[in-house]
Amino acid sequence: MRVLVAEDEEILAELIATGLRRAGFAVDTVYSGDAALAYLGLHDYDVVVLDRDLPRVHGDDVARKLVADESRTRILMLTASSSMEERVKGLDLGADDYLGKPFEFPELVSRVRALRRRSARALPPTLERRGVRLDTVERTADRDGMALDLSVKELTVLQILLEADGKAVTAQQLLERAWDAQTDPLAGVVRVCVGQLGVKLGDPALIRTVDVGLDGGGGGYVL
């Protein structure tokens, strides 16, 4: 759900981020190795798209740090070199996958999705609960067989709620998993998005607001 793009070519980094957001991911971008380590220390990412040739702290050292810390964040390493020796070296450093530049963007998205599935508990590609079905590969949803016209962000929130399988998901958890680090936590984006999703899911209402207490992060939602 949440991806960090660490790429020193800023235009390429933003292109990758834009494409991943359109595919339903929350994405942050950094342009150096030290910034990547700082963000990885602050936020819980499912995947980091990591360029090897980062300034200040090399991408290899970022990968080593993640492995040493036993991080759950999966590493998709990017490099301008596509030689077998470089691929082997990257994987030996602890990368979970390796992609040479230039690359086809659909392949990048597919690899990120595959790594994200590995970072979470095993789930089927189609999630179903209370008549709602979500195809996480095709990014389509329906209720009782009727197609739902959901935005990218609404699909992401729906997936998180379905993955919870009846357990409460706090507003803070939704904010951390579905929005990037630049989102103002006081802007009410979670409440608005969940409200819009609830309307689109139709009647009878499926999403309940619950009080999960201060230790759970305050208010939450159950589908």
trRosetta pair geometry for C-beta under 8 A, 3 or more apart (Angstrom, degrees):
i j d omega theta_ij theta_ji phi_ij phi_ji
1 24 7.9 -69 -130 134 63 88
1 25 6.4 165 -174 -132 30 67
1 26 6.2 21 150 19 76 98
1 46 5.7 113 34 -18 60 140
1 116 6.8 130 -16 -156 47 133
1 156 6.5 116 -142 -161 99 107
1 159 7.6 -177 -95 94 111 125
1 160 6.9 54 -106 -77 153 105
1 177 4.7 18 113 177 147 89
1 178 6.3 -58 177 -82 120 56
2 25 6.9 147 -103 -172 20 86
2 26 4.7 -24 -107 71 75 104
2 27 7.6 175 -158 -77 52 36
2 28 7.9 20 -177 -1 93 96
2 43 7.0 -119 149 155 143 119
2 44 7.1 83 68 94 142 63
2 45 5.2 -119 111 -125 97 59
2 46 5.5 126 55 2 65 91
2 176 7.3 -47 -59 150 155 63
2 177 5.7 -117 -34 -145 113 45
2 178 7.8 -93 -68 -58 92 19
2 180 7.8 148 -139 -101 93 57
3 20 5.6 -82 58 167 149 152
3 25 4.9 15 3 167 117 139
3 26 7.1 157 23 80 69 51
3 27 4.9 -17 70 -107 96 79
3 28 7.7 -173 94 29 51 64
3 45 6.3 84 -126 -161 21 107
3 46 6.5 -47 -74 59 63 91
3 47 4.9 -15 -115 71 88 93
3 48 7.2 155 -165 -96 65 30
3 49 6.4 33 176 -11 114 100
3 112 6.2 -1 -103 -161 142 131
3 116 7.9 -67 -72 -77 98 115
4 27 7.6 152 -97 -156 23 61
4 28 5.3 -20 -114 68 72 96
4 29 7.7 154 -165 -93 58 26
4 30 6.9 -1 -176 11 103 106
4 36 6.7 123 147 -142 132 81
4 39 5.6 147 -127 116 137 133
4 40 6.6 -102 15 -73 170 80
4 43 7.5 142 -65 79 118 122
4 45 4.7 -53 -12 -108 103 159
4 47 7.6 -163 32 100 66 51
4 48 4.5 -16 67 -115 102 82
4 49 7.2 -163 94 28 51 67
4 73 7.8 -2 23 -157 117 138
5 13 5.2 147 128 -156 120 83
5 16 5.1 153 -134 98 147 125
5 17 5.2 -123 17 -69 149 89
5 20 7.3 179 -54 13 123 149
5 27 6.0 24 -11 -172 109 109
5 28 7.2 -171 27 90 73 45
5 29 4.7 -21 70 -108 104 76
5 30 7.4 166 87 28 56 60
5 48 7.8 173 -82 -161 22 58
5 49 4.7 -8 -115 60 68 113
6 13 7.9 -33 -172 -121 8 120
6 29 7.9 165 -81 -158 33 52
6 30 5.2 -11 -111 69 75 96
6 31 7.7 -179 -158 -86 56 14
6 32 7.8 -73 -162 71 95 18
6 33 7.1 73 178 -100 132 47
6 35 7.5 168 -127 86 98 91
6 36 3.9 24 -111 -95 140 128
6 48 6.1 13 1 -179 113 105
6 49 6.8 175 29 86 65 59
6 50 5.0 10 58 -118 116 61
6 51 6.0 -135 109 22 73 81
6 54 6.1 -21 153 -90 106 141
6 59 7.1 151 112 -110 123 96
6 62 6.9 -136 119 157 168 174
7 10 7.8 157 103 -88 88 26
7 12 5.6 -105 146 97 140 103
7 13 3.9 180 69 -83 110 93
7 16 6.6 100 4 21 154 144
7 29 7.3 -49 39 -154 91 97
7 31 6.9 -36 86 -116 46 59
7 49 7.1 -18 -42 114 109 101
7 51 4.5 106 -113 -26 63 129
7 54 7.9 -110 -117 -92 20 94
7 78 6.9 0 -100 61 105 146
8 13 7.7 143 25 -44 7 126
8 31 5.1 88 -124 -175 48 77
8 32 6.5 65 -99 -81 94 53
8 51 6.2 -122 4 84 80 151
8 53 6.9 -84 20 105 131 78
8 54 5.5 160 -44 -127 110 58
8 55 5.6 103 -112 -4 140 94
9 12 4.0 38 100 22 115 117
9 13 6.3 162 84 -21 59 85
9 51 7.7 146 14 -95 87 163
10 13 5.4 -53 -144 34 33 115
10 14 6.3 27 160 -15 67 105
10 29 8.0 97 -144 150 67 133
10 31 5.7 -16 -83 -101 85 134
11 14 6.1 -59 -150 38 29 105
11 15 6.4 31 151 -20 64 108
12 15 5.6 -55 -147 36 33 113
12 16 6.3 34 155 -19 66 104
13 16 5.9 -56 -152 36 29 110
13 17 6.3 27 152 -19 64 108
13 29 4.7 114 156 -157 115 125
13 30 7.9 -131 -158 61 148 26
13 31 6.3 -107 -21 -89 165 82
14 17 5.4 -51 -142 38 35 114
14 18 6.2 39 156 -23 66 103
14 29 6.3 -22 -81 -76 58 174
15 18 5.8 -51 -146 33 29 111
15 19 6.5 26 156 -14 62 108
16 19 6.0 -62 -153 39 28 109
16 20 6.2 23 155 -16 66 111
16 27 7.9 -166 118 -167 79 149
16 29 7.9 132 72 -103 100 114
16 49 6.3 -144 162 104 145 159
16 105 7.9 -164 -113 -126 62 99
16 108 7.0 -94 -136 150 98 155
17 20 5.9 -59 -145 40 29 108
17 21 6.3 32 156 -22 65 106
17 27 4.3 173 -147 125 83 139
17 28 7.8 -83 -124 118 126 5
17 29 4.9 -67 -60 -57 144 119
18 21 5.8 -54 -149 34 29 111
18 22 6.6 28 153 -18 63 105
19 22 5.7 -55 -151 35 33 111
19 23 6.5 27 151 -14 64 107
19 105 5.4 -99 -162 -168 162 131
19 108 7.5 63 107 83 138 125
19 109 6.7 -111 144 -67 107 112
20 23 5.5 -58 -150 40 36 111
20 25 4.4 -42 161 54 96 128
20 27 4.8 105 89 -68 123 141
20 49 8.0 -144 -61 -17 151 144
20 109 6.7 -179 -102 -106 66 85
20 112 6.6 -32 -122 88 114 172
21 24 7.8 133 -177 -4 30 8
21 25 6.2 -92 -88 69 36 70
21 26 7.5 48 -111 -112 80 27
21 27 5.4 -102 -60 17 86 119
21 152 7.2 84 154 131 65 151
22 152 6.3 -114 -153 -98 36 158
23 109 4.9 -175 -93 -143 164 126
23 112 7.9 104 98 74 149 129
23 113 7.7 -107 157 -60 131 110
23 139 7.5 -142 -162 -61 57 151
23 152 7.7 87 81 -146 8 123
24 139 6.1 -164 -40 -119 138 128
24 152 5.2 -146 -90 -170 64 90
24 153 8.0 171 -136 -81 65 31
24 155 5.8 -73 -116 92 123 115
24 156 4.9 166 -170 -72 91 100
24 159 7.7 66 172 4 137 146
25 112 7.0 -41 -62 138 155 138
25 156 7.8 158 -86 -108 20 133
26 156 7.4 121 -37 -179 89 158
26 177 6.8 147 17 147 139 33
26 178 5.4 144 -46 173 127 21
26 179 5.3 174 -125 -144 133 0
26 180 4.9 -175 -180 -61 89 63
27 180 5.8 -31 68 -89 37 122
28 39 5.9 -170 113 -159 143 144
28 43 7.2 107 5 49 151 161
28 45 8.0 -103 35 -92 111 121
28 180 5.0 150 -69 -158 75 104
28 181 4.8 35 -96 7 132 111
28 182 7.6 150 -112 -16 89 88
30 35 3.8 -171 -166 117 126 117
30 36 5.0 -177 82 -70 140 62
30 38 7.8 157 -119 55 154 97
30 39 5.6 -151 -39 -8 139 140
31 35 6.6 33 45 47 53 148
31 54 7.9 163 158 -144 39 94
31 55 7.7 7 137 36 77 107
32 35 4.6 90 61 10 86 104
32 36 6.9 -144 97 -10 45 87
32 54 5.7 125 -156 175 37 103
32 55 5.0 -55 -122 72 94 85
32 56 4.7 32 -177 31 122 123
32 57 6.9 91 156 31 83 80
33 36 5.4 -50 -148 32 36 116
33 37 6.6 35 155 -17 66 101
33 54 3.9 130 -51 108 88 130
33 55 6.8 -157 4 79 90 35
33 56 5.4 -160 47 80 91 81
33 57 2.8 -136 109 78 122 81
33 58 5.9 6 -66 24 161 11
33 59 6.2 -136 -95 -68 110 44
33 61 6.4 60 -180 67 145 104
33 62 5.1 -139 -150 -50 95 115
34 37 5.8 -51 -151 35 34 111
34 38 6.5 37 150 -21 64 104
34 56 4.7 -59 -9 122 111 131
34 57 4.7 126 -55 -5 64 117
35 38 5.5 -52 -149 34 35 114
35 39 6.4 31 155 -15 68 105
36 39 6.0 -58 -148 39 29 106
36 40 6.1 27 156 -17 65 111
36 48 7.0 88 -164 -160 113 135
36 50 7.0 86 -155 -120 154 94
36 54 6.8 -39 -6 -154 136 168
36 57 7.3 -133 47 77 103 119
36 59 8.0 38 38 -112 167 67
36 62 5.2 -2 101 -127 134 144
37 40 5.7 -56 -141 41 30 112
37 41 6.3 31 157 -21 63 108
37 57 6.2 -6 -15 77 126 164
37 62 6.0 -136 -63 -119 87 89
37 65 6.2 4 -116 93 111 164
38 41 5.9 -61 -154 35 27 111
38 42 6.6 16 153 -14 63 112
39 42 5.7 -65 -147 40 33 107
39 43 5.9 -24 175 27 73 110
39 45 7.8 49 134 -38 99 130
39 181 7.1 -108 -138 -39 105 159
40 43 7.2 -73 -119 57 21 73
40 45 6.5 -67 -116 16 72 123
40 48 6.7 -15 -90 -76 116 142
40 62 7.6 135 -4 -165 153 101
40 65 7.9 118 91 107 147 120
40 66 6.8 -81 -179 -89 153 100
40 71 7.2 -17 178 -129 117 157
40 73 6.5 -94 -142 7 107 168
42 181 7.6 60 108 -121 128 135
43 176 7.2 -177 -147 -160 91 94
43 181 6.2 -100 -59 -81 148 113
44 72 7.8 13 -163 63 93 115
44 73 7.8 -159 -169 -68 50 99
44 176 6.8 40 43 161 103 123
45 48 5.7 75 114 -61 147 81
45 73 4.8 44 81 -119 91 119
46 73 6.8 128 148 -126 9 65
46 74 6.7 -9 153 23 61 99
46 115 7.4 132 142 115 91 88
46 116 4.5 36 149 -125 137 85
46 119 4.7 158 -159 76 77 152
46 120 7.1 -22 -130 -40 116 96
47 73 6.7 151 -104 -169 16 76
47 74 4.8 -28 -107 69 75 95
47 75 7.6 166 -158 -82 67 18
47 76 6.0 23 -178 -5 113 108
47 112 5.3 164 96 -150 166 82
47 115 4.8 93 -103 103 123 125
47 116 5.6 -72 -29 -69 118 78
47 119 6.8 -144 -59 -19 73 147
48 62 7.8 -124 134 144 152 125
48 66 7.4 -142 27 -83 142 156
48 73 5.5 43 -14 161 102 123
48 74 7.4 -178 24 85 66 46
48 75 5.7 -16 64 -112 96 64
48 76 7.1 -171 90 32 46 71
49 76 5.0 -23 -110 74 63 109
49 78 6.4 37 173 -23 84 118
49 108 7.5 38 -123 -169 136 111
49 112 6.8 -35 -68 -92 109 115
50 54 7.7 -64 -172 -33 78 129
50 59 5.1 139 159 -154 99 110
50 62 6.0 -161 -148 94 132 132
50 63 6.4 144 121 -65 161 94
50 75 5.6 -25 13 -157 133 93
50 76 6.8 148 20 74 76 50
50 77 5.2 -35 76 -107 96 61
50 78 6.7 177 85 18 40 80
50 95 7.4 -140 60 -110 124 107
51 54 5.5 123 85 -60 95 85
51 59 5.5 -136 100 -74 47 144
51 77 7.9 112 -116 -164 13 60
51 78 4.8 -38 -98 72 60 107
51 79 7.2 132 -157 -81 60 48
52 58 7.2 2 171 177 62 87
52 59 4.0 -138 -137 64 30 138
52 60 6.3 38 -154 -46 87 78
52 77 6.0 51 -61 -174 92 106
52 78 6.8 -144 -10 82 77 52
52 79 4.5 13 10 -90 128 100
52 90 6.7 -89 -84 -101 127 111
53 58 7.3 -33 -128 -143 33 81
53 59 6.5 -27 -11 1 20 119
53 79 7.1 104 -14 -128 94 76
53 80 7.2 -14 3 4 137 106
54 57 6.4 -8 102 81 117 60
54 58 6.1 144 57 -145 81 28
54 59 4.7 116 3 -53 104 81
54 62 6.9 33 38 -14 147 134
57 61 5.3 -111 179 80 88 126
57 62 6.1 104 126 -57 112 88
58 61 4.8 93 63 4 82 101
58 62 7.3 -142 101 -5 45 84
59 62 5.4 -49 -149 32 40 115
59 63 6.4 41 153 -19 68 101
59 77 6.9 122 152 -139 130 97
60 63 5.7 -54 -153 36 32 112
60 64 6.4 35 149 -21 65 105
60 90 8.0 -114 -100 -112 84 63
60 93 5.5 -111 -147 -129 81 154
61 64 5.4 -46 -144 35 37 116
61 65 6.4 42 154 -23 64 102
62 65 5.8 -54 -152 32 31 113
62 66 6.6 30 152 -18 64 104
63 66 5.8 -55 -151 35 33 111
63 67 6.4 29 154 -16 66 107
63 75 5.6 81 -120 -148 95 163
63 77 6.8 -2 -79 -85 138 120
63 90 7.7 -168 -81 -159 174 68
63 93 4.6 58 109 136 138 117
63 94 5.1 163 164 64 99 103
63 95 5.8 -43 -135 -61 140 77
64 67 5.8 -59 -149 39 31 110
64 68 6.1 31 155 -20 67 109
64 93 6.2 -75 -63 -169 76 95
64 94 6.8 140 -92 15 39 133
65 68 5.7 -55 -144 37 29 111
65 69 6.2 19 159 -11 64 111
66 69 6.0 -64 -146 43 27 104
66 71 4.3 -69 -163 33 79 134
66 73 5.9 -89 -149 69 127 108
66 75 6.3 142 82 -60 156 123
66 94 6.7 176 81 118 96 138
67 70 7.5 26 179 -75 34 37
67 71 7.5 -65 -62 28 22 91
67 93 7.4 -160 -17 154 146 60
67 94 3.6 -100 -70 -119 135 164
72 119 5.6 105 157 -159 91 94
73 119 7.0 16 -123 -125 25 139
74 96 4.5 -43 -164 21 93 156
74 97 7.6 34 162 7 110 98
74 115 3.9 -174 116 177 150 110
74 116 7.2 -134 34 -70 135 36
74 118 5.9 91 -83 79 145 111
74 119 4.9 -117 -21 -61 109 113
75 94 6.5 68 31 115 148 81
75 95 4.5 -107 106 -128 115 61
75 96 5.2 134 53 8 66 85
75 97 7.5 -178 99 36 57 63
76 95 7.2 85 -126 -167 15 103
76 96 6.8 -47 -69 66 55 91
76 97 4.8 -14 -115 72 75 104
76 98 7.6 -174 -162 -76 56 21
76 99 6.3 13 174 3 99 113
76 108 7.7 114 153 -152 149 76
76 111 5.8 114 -124 129 135 117
76 112 6.2 -70 -21 -87 158 71
76 115 5.9 -124 -54 -25 104 161
77 90 4.5 -163 90 -171 157 129
77 93 7.8 88 -74 65 155 124
77 95 4.0 -49 -15 -122 123 148
77 97 7.2 -179 23 91 71 50
77 98 5.1 -16 64 -112 99 70
77 99 7.2 165 83 27 49 66
78 99 5.6 -26 -102 75 70 90
78 100 7.7 128 -156 -118 59 17
78 101 6.1 58 -180 -45 99 100
78 103 7.7 -104 -129 -7 102 137
79 82 7.5 168 90 -69 94 48
79 86 5.8 -144 109 158 156 131
79 90 6.7 -136 -19 -69 137 141
79 98 7.5 -17 15 -165 109 94
79 100 6.0 -41 73 -116 77 63
79 101 6.7 -140 101 6 28 93
80 100 7.4 51 -177 -164 13 78
80 101 4.9 -40 -104 57 53 116
81 86 4.3 131 108 -36 119 172
81 100 6.7 -93 102 -129 29 107
82 86 7.2 -128 -142 63 3 127
82 87 7.4 24 -168 -50 46 107
82 100 3.2 39 -93 -134 94 167
82 101 7.8 -147 -55 45 98 41
83 86 4.7 91 62 7 86 102
83 87 7.1 -151 95 -5 45 86
84 87 5.6 -56 -149 37 35 112
84 88 6.2 35 154 -20 68 106
85 88 5.8 -55 -149 36 29 111
85 89 6.4 30 153 -20 64 107
86 89 5.6 -52 -146 35 33 112
86 90 6.3 34 156 -20 65 105
86 100 8.0 91 93 -95 128 106
87 90 5.9 -56 -150 36 30 110
87 91 6.4 23 156 -13 65 108
87 98 4.9 138 -140 116 82 157
87 100 7.6 -59 -74 -53 101 105
88 91 6.0 -60 -148 41 29 107
88 92 6.1 31 154 -22 65 110
89 92 5.6 -57 -146 37 29 113
89 93 6.6 35 153 -26 63 103
90 93 5.7 -53 -156 27 32 114
90 95 4.6 -12 155 18 88 145
90 98 4.8 117 92 -107 138 123
91 94 7.9 159 -180 17 33 8
91 95 5.4 -84 -96 64 41 94
91 98 6.0 -75 -55 -35 89 129
95 98 5.7 84 118 -70 141 86
96 115 5.6 116 101 -125 138 112
96 118 7.0 175 -172 86 146 151
97 111 5.4 -177 137 -173 159 118
97 114 7.6 92 -59 85 153 116
97 115 6.0 -110 3 -70 128 120
99 103 5.1 20 167 -92 113 154
99 107 7.2 155 -131 121 127 111
99 108 6.3 101 -178 -99 171 80
99 111 6.4 -176 -59 42 130 171
100 103 6.6 145 81 -68 49 98
103 107 5.9 -116 173 72 103 120
103 108 5.7 102 118 -54 132 103
104 107 4.6 80 74 4 92 110
104 108 7.4 -166 93 -10 48 84
105 108 5.4 -51 -151 32 43 114
105 109 6.4 41 154 -18 72 101
106 109 5.7 -53 -148 37 35 111
106 110 6.2 36 154 -20 67 107
107 110 5.6 -55 -146 38 32 113
107 111 6.3 31 156 -19 66 106
108 111 5.9 -58 -148 37 29 109
108 112 6.4 28 155 -18 65 106
109 112 5.8 -56 -148 36 30 110
109 113 6.4 31 154 -19 65 106
110 113 5.8 -54 -149 36 30 112
110 114 6.4 31 153 -20 64 106
111 114 5.6 -52 -147 35 33 113
111 115 6.4 30 155 -17 65 105
112 115 5.8 -56 -148 39 31 109
112 116 6.2 36 152 -24 65 105
113 116 5.6 -52 -147 33 31 114
113 117 6.7 34 153 -21 63 101
113 137 7.6 105 162 -115 153 66
114 117 5.9 -52 -156 30 32 111
114 118 6.8 29 148 -16 63 105
115 118 5.5 -55 -153 36 38 112
115 119 6.5 37 150 -23 69 104
116 119 5.7 -55 -149 32 35 111
116 120 6.7 13 159 -2 66 108
117 120 6.4 -70 -149 46 31 96
117 122 7.6 47 172 -123 91 52
117 123 7.1 -127 -141 45 89 87
120 123 6.7 -16 112 -4 119 114
120 163 7.7 -37 174 -162 147 142
123 127 6.8 -5 171 -81 120 103
123 136 7.8 64 110 -3 118 160
123 163 6.3 -42 -106 -123 158 95
124 127 6.8 155 73 -74 89 55
125 135 6.8 16 142 -157 90 66
125 136 5.4 -137 -166 50 58 97
125 137 5.1 -1 -168 -23 122 110
126 133 6.3 -1 -178 -171 104 97
126 134 6.9 165 -156 82 57 47
126 135 5.3 -22 -104 -101 86 63
126 136 7.1 -156 -85 5 32 82
127 133 7.2 162 85 -153 49 48
127 134 4.7 -8 57 57 96 100
127 136 6.5 66 -7 -40 103 109
127 159 6.7 124 30 -135 151 67
127 162 4.1 101 140 140 136 136
127 163 6.6 -66 -120 -67 152 61
128 132 6.9 168 -148 86 52 51
128 133 4.7 -8 -101 -103 89 78
128 134 7.6 -172 -73 21 46 65
128 162 7.6 67 -7 -157 6 124
129 132 5.8 -15 67 57 66 95
129 162 5.4 -179 13 -134 122 82
129 165 6.9 -167 -87 -123 139 52
129 166 7.3 -161 -152 -52 139 79
129 223 6.2 99 101 120 132 103
130 206 5.7 148 114 -140 142 117
130 223 6.8 -145 31 157 135 82
131 143 5.4 51 129 -164 99 74
131 144 4.7 -7 -172 -58 118 80
131 206 8.0 -131 57 -97 101 136
132 141 6.7 -1 -174 -174 90 107
132 142 7.5 175 -148 90 50 40
132 143 5.1 -22 -96 -100 70 82
132 158 7.3 -128 163 -167 137 116
132 162 6.9 -129 103 -91 116 117
132 201 6.7 -30 -93 -139 128 112
132 206 6.7 93 -33 -176 131 170
132 223 7.2 -52 39 169 149 129
133 141 6.6 169 88 -151 51 60
133 142 5.4 -6 56 57 97 83
133 143 7.7 172 17 -87 70 34
134 140 7.6 174 -150 90 52 41
134 141 4.6 -13 -102 -102 74 96
134 155 7.2 144 -145 -157 119 82
134 158 5.8 163 -84 125 143 115
134 159 5.8 -160 140 -89 158 74
134 162 5.7 -161 22 1 133 167
135 138 4.3 7 116 43 130 101
135 139 6.9 -66 92 -7 82 14
135 140 4.9 12 44 53 113 82
135 141 7.3 -155 20 -74 69 48
136 139 7.2 25 -162 -78 28 54
136 159 6.1 93 -106 -124 101 126
139 152 7.7 -7 -176 -122 136 70
139 155 5.7 46 -166 173 88 159
140 147 7.1 -46 -176 -139 107 97
141 147 7.6 110 86 -157 48 56
141 148 4.5 -34 95 50 96 121
141 150 5.7 20 40 8 126 137
141 155 6.4 -172 -19 -118 125 87
141 158 6.1 -2 -97 122 160 161
142 145 5.8 -5 150 -157 134 10
142 146 5.7 160 -165 74 94 33
142 147 5.0 -50 -99 -95 97 38
142 148 5.8 -178 -104 -7 33 85
143 146 5.7 -26 66 59 71 91
143 148 6.0 72 -9 -57 92 115
143 201 6.0 115 -63 -159 150 69
143 202 6.2 -168 76 36 156 120
148 200 5.8 93 -165 150 104 106
148 201 6.9 -3 -120 -98 139 51
149 200 6.8 -123 66 -152 67 124
150 154 4.1 -133 -169 95 99 121
150 155 4.9 130 114 -59 127 78
150 158 6.7 -32 -154 -11 164 142
150 197 7.0 37 -130 -120 112 82
150 200 6.0 136 -89 127 79 155
151 154 4.5 95 50 8 78 104
151 155 7.0 -137 93 -6 41 85
151 196 7.9 10 14 122 120 137
152 155 5.9 -55 -153 33 29 112
152 156 6.6 29 150 -20 63 106
153 156 5.5 -53 -151 34 36 114
153 157 6.4 33 153 -16 68 103
153 178 6.5 96 -155 168 81 116
153 193 5.7 -88 131 -135 119 133
154 157 5.8 -52 -145 38 34 109
154 158 6.2 38 153 -21 65 106
154 193 6.3 -161 -86 -172 69 91
154 196 6.4 -97 -92 102 123 106
154 197 4.6 167 -147 -90 100 97
154 200 6.8 32 -177 43 154 150
155 158 5.6 -54 -146 37 30 114
155 159 6.4 34 154 -23 64 103
156 159 5.7 -52 -151 31 30 112
156 160 6.7 30 152 -18 63 103
156 178 4.8 138 126 -133 124 107
157 160 5.7 -53 -152 34 34 111
157 161 6.4 31 153 -16 66 106
157 174 6.1 33 -126 -151 93 118
157 178 5.7 24 -74 -109 72 166
157 190 8.0 149 -114 -145 130 72
157 193 5.6 155 -38 136 157 120
157 194 6.3 -142 172 -85 149 70
157 197 5.7 -120 88 -53 129 158
158 161 5.8 -59 -149 39 32 109
158 162 6.2 29 155 -17 67 109
158 197 6.1 -171 -63 -156 92 134
158 223 7.7 74 -145 -69 63 167
159 162 5.8 -57 -144 40 30 109
159 163 6.1 33 156 -22 65 107
160 163 5.8 -54 -146 35 28 112
160 164 6.7 35 152 -27 61 102
160 169 5.9 118 139 -149 104 165
160 173 7.6 168 176 128 134 101
160 174 6.2 145 102 -111 157 78
160 177 5.8 125 -107 102 139 141
160 178 6.4 -89 -25 -55 145 116
161 164 5.7 -50 -156 24 33 115
161 169 5.9 -120 -99 17 63 141
161 207 7.0 -45 -150 -111 159 104
161 221 6.4 -55 -107 113 117 111
161 222 7.6 138 -155 -158 101 22
161 223 4.1 77 155 -2 121 128
162 165 7.3 37 167 -66 44 53
162 223 6.5 -44 -72 79 55 141
164 167 4.5 -123 172 61 96 84
164 168 7.3 -118 171 70 145 9
164 169 4.9 -121 -64 -51 155 106
164 222 7.6 -120 108 -126 135 62
164 223 7.4 113 60 36 111 92
166 222 6.6 27 -165 -164 42 105
166 223 7.7 -98 -88 78 40 56
167 222 7.2 -132 121 -117 16 96
168 210 5.1 -98 -112 69 127 137
168 212 5.0 176 122 -80 151 125
168 216 7.1 31 100 171 129 145
168 220 4.0 76 173 114 107 142
168 221 6.9 136 -153 62 70 26
168 222 5.1 -53 -94 -67 64 97
169 173 5.2 -119 -173 81 80 130
169 174 5.9 90 139 -54 113 93
169 220 5.7 168 81 -166 32 105
169 221 5.6 -29 63 62 86 81
169 222 7.5 148 14 -82 73 48
170 173 4.5 101 56 3 81 100
170 174 7.1 -145 97 -2 47 84
170 212 5.7 -105 -85 51 96 147
170 216 5.6 178 -70 147 128 84
170 217 3.5 72 173 81 163 128
170 218 6.4 102 -156 59 112 66
170 219 7.0 121 -149 90 73 40
170 220 4.2 -64 -95 -91 48 103
171 174 5.7 -54 -151 38 35 112
171 175 6.3 38 151 -22 66 105
171 190 4.6 131 -157 110 90 153
171 191 6.9 -2 -126 -57 131 76
171 217 6.9 -162 49 135 67 110
171 218 6.4 -41 34 85 110 108
171 219 5.4 34 -15 82 119 88
171 220 6.4 -136 -21 -97 65 48
171 221 7.4 90 -69 -14 68 99
172 175 5.6 -52 -147 35 32 114
172 176 6.3 28 156 -16 65 108
172 185 7.9 20 -116 -148 76 121
172 217 3.9 -120 29 -168 128 130
172 218 6.9 103 -21 36 109 101
173 176 5.9 -57 -145 39 30 108
173 177 6.1 10 162 -5 66 116
173 217 6.4 140 -25 62 85 170
173 220 7.7 28 27 -122 115 106
174 177 6.2 -69 -138 46 25 99
174 178 5.5 -19 180 17 68 122
174 179 7.9 51 135 -3 67 99
174 190 4.9 114 94 -135 125 121
174 194 7.4 -3 -177 -59 172 116
174 221 7.4 29 -43 28 141 122
175 178 7.0 -69 -116 50 14 85
175 179 5.4 -38 -160 37 57 120
175 183 6.7 -154 -162 98 93 135
175 185 6.1 63 -176 -121 158 85
175 189 7.4 109 -112 70 91 103
175 190 5.3 -72 -65 -56 87 128
176 179 7.7 -24 -61 51 9 80
178 190 7.9 118 63 -105 124 88
178 193 7.9 -163 120 110 145 164
179 183 4.0 -10 155 -9 129 162
179 189 6.3 94 -87 97 151 143
179 190 7.7 -101 -16 -67 134 85
180 183 6.0 127 64 -19 58 98
183 187 6.8 -111 178 32 79 132
183 189 6.1 -78 -168 25 123 153
184 187 4.0 95 81 -32 105 110
184 189 7.8 121 65 -17 73 114
188 191 4.8 -48 -169 42 83 116
188 192 5.7 84 131 -24 90 100
189 192 5.8 -58 -146 40 31 110
189 193 6.0 29 159 -18 67 111
190 193 6.0 -59 -145 39 27 107
190 194 6.1 22 160 -15 65 110
191 194 6.1 -57 -143 40 25 107
191 195 6.2 28 156 -21 62 111
192 195 5.7 -59 -151 36 27 114
192 196 6.4 25 155 -17 65 106
193 196 5.8 -55 -148 37 31 109
193 197 6.2 32 153 -19 65 107
194 197 5.5 -53 -146 38 32 114
194 198 6.3 38 153 -24 64 104
194 207 6.3 -163 -179 154 97 156
194 221 5.7 -135 -145 -85 145 159
195 198 5.7 -52 -149 32 30 113
195 199 6.7 30 153 -18 62 103
196 199 5.8 -53 -153 33 34 112
196 200 6.5 27 153 -14 66 108
197 200 5.8 -61 -148 41 32 108
197 201 6.3 36 153 -25 67 105
197 207 6.8 71 100 -28 103 155
198 201 5.7 -51 -148 30 31 113
198 205 6.1 17 -173 -146 107 97
198 206 7.1 -163 -133 52 75 75
198 207 4.5 -103 -95 41 103 124
199 202 7.8 41 164 -67 35 34
201 205 7.5 84 87 -142 114 49
201 206 5.2 -88 139 27 146 122
201 207 6.9 122 31 -15 153 101
205 208 7.7 111 127 -72 108 63
206 223 5.6 29 141 -148 102 82
207 221 5.6 -7 -173 -170 104 111
207 222 7.1 153 -155 76 55 42
207 223 5.3 -28 -97 -90 72 79
208 221 6.9 152 78 -155 46 58
208 222 4.8 -16 59 60 98 95
208 223 7.8 174 18 -82 73 30
209 219 6.2 -13 -171 -170 99 112
209 220 7.5 148 -158 82 54 37
209 221 6.1 -33 -103 -98 52 70
210 219 7.3 145 78 -160 43 62
210 220 5.2 -29 67 72 91 87
210 221 7.0 160 19 -95 86 18
210 222 5.5 43 -13 -10 130 112
211 218 7.8 -63 -146 178 65 45
211 219 6.3 -44 -105 -105 54 62
211 220 7.7 133 -120 25 9 82
212 216 3.3 -93 136 97 110 146
212 217 6.5 9 84 53 124 74
212 218 6.9 43 57 91 87 20
212 219 7.1 111 18 -151 87 13
212 220 4.3 35 -16 1 127 129
213 216 5.0 83 62 16 80 102
213 218 7.8 -99 97 -90 19 22
214 217 7.9 88 -175 -38 30 10
214 218 6.7 25 -110 -70 44 61
216 220 6.6 -56 135 -34 122 135
217 220 7.0 83 78 -68 101 103
